[in-house]
Amino acid sequence: TALPELKLGTVADQLRDPNTLGIEAKGKVRAVSFNDVFPVRESIAGPGNQAKQEVDRTFNGDSAISSALLALTREKPFATVVFTAFEPPAPQQRSQFMPPPQPGWIPSAQLSELRKRLEASNFKVVDWNLASANEPPKPEEGTQNLYVLLPPPPANAQQPFFNQPKSPEPKFEEAHREIIRKLLDNDARMIALGTWEIRSAGMMGGSFTTPPSGYGPLLSKDWGIDVDNSRRITWVEPDRHSEDSFSIIPHRLSHMPAGGFTNHEIGGPLRGTRFLVSDACSLFTSKDAPKNLTITPILRIALSENYIAASAKELIAVFDAINDPTTAGVVTLKPPPTYGPFDLAVAIERKDSDKSKGELVVWGMGASVRDGFLSQPMWSGGEQLRLDPAPTDHRRNADIAIG
């Protein structure tokens, strides 16, 4: 009876829907619908799906309910989350011999699901494009900015045999890293998303390469972390008959199971949680890391015969061998692949004479929060080659990022 009057057209109407949860806190009420708790999963039409009369759903109750509680128990946003990207606008005119600008591996347009989760959890979310603005957006009143650094795109490769004109697009360079460096020196809080990525060598074909991490020099020199985005952490099934040989399970190639959270305050509540990642890369402490840093792993995959780090060249060799009918799906790498342990997330605190000089989290599985992964159907297990809808464990990456 102490709750405020429910006006028609708001919560009162929502509570009329079946299987709706009513959540009350601090004199406020919010309705959480059945579709919030069990959202419909994206599916791929096929003989198996056409025969089904009911839709596939994912349990999302833990996230939906906790987001509602956070929104009800906090008067103001926790922080202003700033998606910090480098995305030059398309030029008005372009030479026919000039390749289009390459997008980043985690474009801001692919973060709508993460944005929705953050806003539901009472965060203010804004965008900052370093290609067009040097000054960050001002935080929501009563909050501070929390910057999420998206990997900048690499510069276009010079094409052979053409007198290629100079590209009109701005390039990500040291001046942009300096903007971020000054913010951190002023005690900013940031999350840098790292990821394995692969690019074509050019319009004329050739081998695939991995461009160096755009924030790599800043992370290595100032924060003691080397992002090895040239090698993809991959789950494999060892072959018991041959050394350094293994087979690939399709659904674990695209959706790698991961675990190994530490007792760090970010990872501690998630210990024992099962989740899936994609395009993960490993993080290493630099040999010349500054002495004023405290570097703490958040997520570490222990040494295991099921996890290897493979370069683009090695992965291509794996796929070539799989396509060879004489291999029976078993691949042997010579020299042997790199095994763990692999750090996928670390937290870094920096102090100067006991004064805080910024806090940074580096996340080597940043591609796992893209819309394309969170809602992407996955290979199913079993003997038949078919696709199943996106699993529940996809969506935990957004929850981990919010934590």
N, C-alpha and C positions, 0 to 999 in steps of 0.2 A: 504493500500500500504506500510505501514511502517513495516509490519510483515516480518519475515525472509522468504526466499524462501522455499517453501515446496518441499522436495525431494520425489521422487517416492518411494513407499515402506514404507512410514511413515504416517504422518497425512493426506497427500493428498489422499492416498488410502482409509484410514478409513472414510474420509468425503464423499466418493462416496456411502457408504452404506446408505440406506434409514433411515430416522428418527434419524440421528446422530446429536448431539449437538457439536458446535464448541465454545470453551471457550478461550478467549484471556485475558492475563494480563501481564503487564510489558514486552511487546514485545515477549511474548511466546504464543504458542497456543497448545491446547490439545483437542482431540476428545473424546467425551463420547458417547458410542454406545447405541443403543436401548436396547440391552441385559444388559448393565450396569444399565440403568434407570429402566427397567422392567425385572429383571432376572426370568428365569423359576423356578418355585417352585417344590420341590420334591413332588411326588404324589405316591399314592398306587393304584395299579391296582385293579379294581373291576367292578361290573356291571354298577355303575354310571359313572365311569371314562371312561370305554370302549366306552360308547355311545357318549362321548364328542368329537368333531372334533378339538377343539382348546385347547392349553395348558394353564395351570394356571400360572399366573405371579404375582410377588410381586412388588409394587412400591418402588423403592429404589433411586429415583431421588435426594432426599434431601442429602443423604449420598454420592452418586456418584458425584454430582456437587460440594458439599462443599469440598470433598476430592481433586478434581481436582483444585479448587481454592487455597486450602492450598498448594498443590504441586507447583503451578505456582508462588505464591507470596512469597515463602520462598526459599532463595538460598541454605541454609543448612538444615538438619533435625532439627526439634524442640528439640528432645531429643533422646537418645538411650534407648529404652525400653528393659529391661532385664527380660525375663521370668525365674524366679528363682524356680527351682523344686528340688526335692530329689528323684531321680529315679535310684536305683542301677542296674547295668547291670546284666543280667541273668547269673548265674554261669555255668561253663563248666560241672560240674557233680552235681547231686542232689540225695539224698536218696529218695527211693520210699515212705518213711514215712514222708517226709518233704513237707509241702504244698508249692506251688509256691508263690513267693513274691506278696503281694497285691499292686496293683497300687494305686496311689492317686485318689481322687474323681474327680479331674480336671487335668488329665494328659496333659503334654505339647503337645503331639501329637494331642490332641483334640482342639487346639487353632489355627488351620490354617486359619479359617475365620476371627478371630480377628486379626491375624498377617497380613492378606491381607488388612484389613481395615486400620490398623495402617500404613503400608507401603504406601498405597495409599494416606494417609493424611500427608505424609512426615515425618514419624518417622523411625528411624533405629531400627530394631528388632533383638535381639540376644538371645541365650539361655545360661543359667548357671545351671549346674547340681551340686548341693552341695554334692552329693554322690561321685563325682570324682574330684572335684576341690574346694579348699578353697578360692582362690582368684577370685574376680569377673572379668569379661571381661572389657577391657578398652573401654571407650566411644568413639564414632565417634568424630573425630576432630571438635572442636567448639561446642560440646554438653556436657551434663552431663547425667549420668545414672539415669533412673527412673525404680526402681525395682518393679516387680509384683510377689508377693509371692504366690506360689501355695500350697495348703494344702498338707503336706507330708503324705505318707501312714503310717498306724499304723503297729507296729510290729506284726508278725504272733502269733496267740494264741498257747499256749502249748497244744498239743493234749493228751488226756487221753489214758491210756492203752498201750502206746508205750514208749520205751526208745528213745525218740526223740533226734537225734544228734543236736549239736549246729548249728544254722543257720550261713552260711558263709557270708550272705549279711550284709552290714553295716546298722545300725539303726539310725534313726533320733533322736538325743538326744541334751543335753544341749550345747555340743560343737558347734553344728550347729546353735543353737539359738544365741550363743555368737558371731559368725561371723556376723550375721545380726545386733545384738545389737551394735557392734563396728561401723558398717557402719552408723547406725542411730545417734550414738554419734558424728560422724564426719559430721553431717548435711545432711544426705542422704534424698532422697524423695522416698517413697514407697507406694504401694497399696497392702494390704493383702486381698486375696480372702478367705472369709469364706463360708461355705455351710453346710447344713444338710446332713448327710450321715448315712448309715446303713450297718452293716456288719454281716455276719453269725458268730455264736459263734465258729464254728469249723467244721472240716470235718465230725465229728460224729453227726452233726445236733445240735439241741438245739435252744434256743431263739436267736433273733437278738439283736445286741447291737450297740451303737454308740461310737466309740473311741473318747477320748478327743482330742481337737484341738491341733495339733503339735506346733503351735505358741502361744497357749493359755497362757502359763506362761509368755512369753515375753510381750504379749499384755496387760495382766492384771497387771503385776507388774510395767512395765515401762511406759505404755501408758494408763492405767486406763480403758481398755475396756475388758469386759468378753464376749466371743463368746459362745452363747448357741447353739452349733451345735447338741445337743441331741434332740431338738424339732424342728419339721418342721412347718413353718407357712403355714396354709392351708385355702382355701376358702370353706365355707360351706353355705348351705341354711337352715336357722332356721325353725324348725317345730312349727307352731303356736299353736299346741294343747298340747304339752308336754314341760316341762321345761328342759333345757340342752339337747335338742334333735334336730337333724338336719339331712339333707340328703346331699349326695355328688353329685355334677354335674361332670361327667367324664372329660370334657374338661377343667374345672376350677381346677381340681385336678392336672393335669399334666401341665397346663398353667395358672397359677394364675394371675389374673389382679392385678396390683399394681399401686399406685400413692401416692402423698403426698410429692413432693419435697419442700424443704424449700427455703429461700432466699439466702442460701449459694451460693458463686460464681460458684460452680459446679452444684448445683441443680436449681438455679434461672432460667437459660435459658430453663429449661426443665419442668417448672411448667405447669400443665395442660396436659402434655404428657401422653398418654395411652400406656402402654406396659405390657408385660407378663413375668413372671419369673417362675423358677422351683427350688425346693429344697432349699428354702430360710430359713435362720435362723435369730434369733433376736440378737441384740447387746445391752449390758447394761453397764452403767458407774460403774466401781468398787467402792465399798465403801471406799477403801483405795487408791483411785487414787492420784498420786502425785500432789502437789499444783502448779507446774510450767507448767500445761497443759491447753490448751484451746480446749475444746471438743465441736464440733458443729454438730448437726444432718444434714445430707444431704437429707435423705429420711426417712420419718416416716409415717407408716400406723396408722391412728387414731383408737381409741377405736371403735370397730364395732362388731355387732353380726355376721357379715359375715367372720370374721377372727379369727382363733384360733391357738394356738401353741400346737402341739400334739407330744408326745414321740413315739418311735418305738412300744412300747407295746400298747399304745392307738390306733395307726394307725392300728395295726394288729387286735385289737378288733373291730375297725370300719369296716374293710374289712370282718371279720367273720360275723358281723351282717348284712352287705349288702348281703352276700351270703345266709343268712337265709331267706327262702321265707315267714316266718311268720312275719318278721319285716316290709315288704312293703317298704324296702329301708330307713327306718328311724332309726337313731342310737341315743341311749342315753348313755352318759358317766357319770359314777359315780366313783369318785368325778367329778365335772364339769370341763370342759376343761379350759385352761388358755386363757384369752382374752387380747387384746392389752392395750395401744398402743405398737407398735413394731417398733424399729429403725432397718432399713435394711442397712443403710450406714451412716457413721460418718467420719468427718475430724478432725484431731488432730494436733495442733501445740505445740511444746515444746521449752521452752526458759530457759536459765540459765544465770542470770544477764544480761538480754536483748540480749543475744547471742543465735541465733537459734541453736537448737540441734535436728534438723530433723523435717520432716513433714510426716504424715502418714494418709492414707485413709483406713478404714476397710470397706469391702463390704460383706454383709451377703448373697448375692445372686450370688456368684461367679460361680455356676454351670450353670447359664443362659448365659454364653458366650462360653460354649462348642459347638463344631461343631454339636454334636448329638442333641442339643436343638435348635440351630439356624436354622437347616434344617429339624427338626423332624416334620412329619405330626402330626396333632392334632385331637382329637375327635371333631366331628362336633356337633352343636346343633340340636335340633329337636327330633322327636320320634324314628327315626331309628338309630340303632347303626352302624355308618360307620365312615370312616376317611377322613378328608380333608387335603389338603397340608398345609405346615407351613404358618402361617399368617404373614402379614406385620410386626406386632408388635414384632415378635421374634427378628428381626434384629436390633431393636432399642437398645438392650442391648449392642451390639458392639459399637454403637455410644455413648451411655452413658459412657461406659468404656473409650473411647477415650477422652471424655470431662473431 
